[in-house]
């Protein structure tokens, strides 16, 4: 029988980190665990998600905001988005590069809905929660196993 819901395919326990963890240690942990990301916890509360893509921001060239000059006045374009991008590029800790608040799913979310959400929102992993508690995490690999399982050679 094929799995149909998040709780049937999730990795549990989820890999968790705290927001003060240096990004270098996060990179080492993700590589050691062969993981694409981790849930960021503040004691027992899920506060964010951090992924390998968040780490790659530090390798992205800094894009200086575009400006428009009008009658000798300079108007920067980009505003808050440019500032947020720069903050992420310069982040030294998990808390500075994580995505928050985290996008989560219920334990009984159907697999088709998980796949749709991951594709539509460009997500690497989805924390699975029940009554506010982290149960596990659905990853792209878990969805592939659920979809193709033993039929993949």
KAPESUL-V97149 format. One record per residue. OMEGA is omega in whole degrees, -180 to 180 (none if undefined). Layout:
BEGIN
{{OMEGA} {OMEGA}}
END
This chain:
BEGIN
{{-179} {176} {-178} {-173} {-177} {-176} {180} {-177} {-175} {171} {-178} {1} {177} {172} {-178} {177} {176} {-173} {-180} {-179} {177} {-177} {177} {178} {176} {180} {179} {-180} {-180} {178} {180} {-177} {-176} {-176} {177} {-179} {-179} {175} {-180} {-175} {169} {-169} {-179} {-176} {175} {-176} {-179} {176} {177} {-176} {177} {177} {177} {178} {-179} {177} {-178} {179} {-178} {176} {178} {178} {179} {-180} {176} {178} {174} {177} {179} {180} {178} {174} {-179} {179} {178} {174} {178} {175} {-174} {-180} {179} {179} {179} {179} {180} {179} {-179} {179} {-176} {-175} {180} {-179} {178} {-179} {-179} {-177} {-176} {172} {-179} {-5} {-178} {172} {-176} {175} {177} {-178} {-178} {176} {179} {-178} {179} {179} {177} {-179} {180} {-179} {180} {180} {-175} {-175} {178} {-177} {178} {179} {180} {175} {179} {-177} {175} {-178} {176} {-178} {178} {179} {-176} {-178} {174} {180} {176} {180} {179} {177} {177} {178} {-180} {-176} {-173} {176} {-174} {-179} {179} {-179} {none}}
END
